[in-house]
Amino acid sequence: MEGQRIIEFNRIKICINNETYEPSDDTSLLMSIIDIKKGDKVIEIGSGSGILSLEAFKMGGEVVAIDINPFAAISTLCTSRINSAWIEVINCEMLTCIRDVKFDVAIFNPPYLPYEERKDWIEYSWSGGPTGSEELIRFFDHVKAKRIYTLYSSLTDYERVLSYAEKKGLTIRKKVEKNIGLETIFAVEFHDKSSSS
């Protein structure tokens, strides 16, 4: 594939190409709070390079990685293979290819910029709709998990995100933030109130 290459991020070898989002500060921040228990059933939506799925696998998770972008799905599969990890990789939109499955953990580094144009596959990585919160809210509508690790930005309509999460029975257990210029990004661990763990 044109542009396919192996790079290192946080001392981890990963595969990317010209249509796959290259991990950045948001990836590192989200990675810093992910906590997987051995045997946890984990799903990552928007897996991109696959680095977060790989991290979940290394912690003992049974991981399914999904990305709408076929080039990103290839990157995730490549990252899995070069790190000798067994990650099930699926190319589909959000959770449309999985029915009524409850996971222990869901991971989603969503497109969160208030931008609404997708001419190329790579734009699915950052185009979060008019308020930057649309994809995260759609995720809350579809995911069934005891714990959710996700991210939002000060550029996002984050009050809408937090209000919607609360309406869905999710409570924040952990939150870390990082300032990047005029933007602040927040990585959050949500727990489903109806779940015992």
HELIX and SHEET records of a PDB file:
HELIX    1   1 ASP A   25  ILE A   33  1                                   9    
HELIX    2   2 ILE A   51  LYS A   58  1                                   8    
HELIX    3   3 PRO A   70  ILE A   82  1                                  13    
HELIX    4   4 TRP A  121  SER A  125  5                                   5    
HELIX    5   5 GLU A  134  HIS A  142  1                                   9    
HELIX    6   6 TYR A  158  LYS A  167  1                                  10    
SHEET    1   A 2 ARG A   5  PHE A   9  0                                        
SHEET    2   A 2 ILE A  12  ILE A  16 -1                                        
SHEET    1   B 7 GLU A  88  ASN A  91  0                                        
SHEET    2   B 7 GLU A  62  ASP A  67  1                                        
SHEET    3   B 7 LYS A  41  ILE A  45  1                                        
SHEET    4   B 7 PHE A 103  PHE A 108  1                                        
SHEET    5   B 7 ALA A 145  SER A 153  1                                        
SHEET    6   B 7 GLU A 183  ASP A 192 -1                                        
SHEET    7   B 7 LEU A 170  ILE A 180 -1                                        
END                                                                             
